[in-house]
């Protein structure tokens, strides 16, 4: 994967294959985080690793119906903006609320 990105002349890209619900503490804080699987709530490590003024987008809801949501962190407080209904696969991992 990284070789292809280098061949396409993309720079400043780091790849980690791991449980996405734990984030990437060593590279935090993040300005933007995109989650491409549905969760009932934001995994706590991702909220912690989002910088002040940062935004996180993810589908929030149950296994069959979610709302694509943009979450912005301001002064340590998370503000939610619901965009539209959607259906994504369930998020799994340590902080997903579901078994791995």
N, C-alpha and C positions, 0 to 999 in steps of 0.2 A: 504494500500500500504506500509506504513512504517513498519507495523508489519511483512509483508512478507519479506521485505529487512532485517529486524533484524533477522528473522528466518533463512535466507540464509547467515547470518554472514557478511553482507555488512555494513561497518562503514563509518562515515564521509559523510553521505548523508542527504541532507536537501531537503524537498519537499515543494513547494509553488504552489497552484492552483490559477492562476490569469491571467491577460492579459500579455502574453509573450512579447509583443512589448515594454512594459515599463521596462523590465528587473527586476533586484532585487537589487536596489540601496544599501540596507542595507548590502548586502553580497559582493558588488563590492570592488575592481576591480577583473575581471576574467581573467585567463590565456587562457581559451578556452570557446567559446560559439558555440553551435550547434543549428541552426534554421531548423526545419523540415517542413516548409511551404514556398511557393513562395512569394517573395516580389519584387516590382519594384526597391527598393533601401533598404539599411540597415536602420532599425528603429534607429533614432538618439540616443535614450537612450542606445541601445546596443553598438553602437560605442563609446559612452562616458564611458561606464562601462567596456570596454575592456582595460586591462593594456597595457603599452608599451611593445612591444614584443609579445603581445597576438595575438591569431588567432581566427577568426570567420568563420564558414563555413555555407553557405546558398545557396538556389537556387534563382538566380536573373533573373527576366524576367516578362512576362505577364501571364495571366491565362492559356495559352495553351502551352507555350514553355519557358523553362528557361535554364540557364547554372549554373551548380554546381560550386560555386566560393569560394575560400579561400581568406579571407581578413586578412592581417597582419598589425598591427599598429606599426609603427616605428617613434619615435620622434613626435608623434601626427598626423602623416600622414598615411592614409589608402592606402595600396598597394593591388591591386586585381590580383589574379591568377585564370584564368578560367580553369576548369578541363574537363567538358564534358556536353553535352546536357542532359536534364532531364525534367520530368514533375511531379510536386508536387501539392498538393491542395493549394489554395490561403491562404496567411497569413491574418488574420483579427485581428483588435484591434485598439487601439487609435492611434498608430504610423504606421499603415500598409498602409495608403492611401486609405483604404476601410472601409465602415461602419461595425460596430460590428454586 
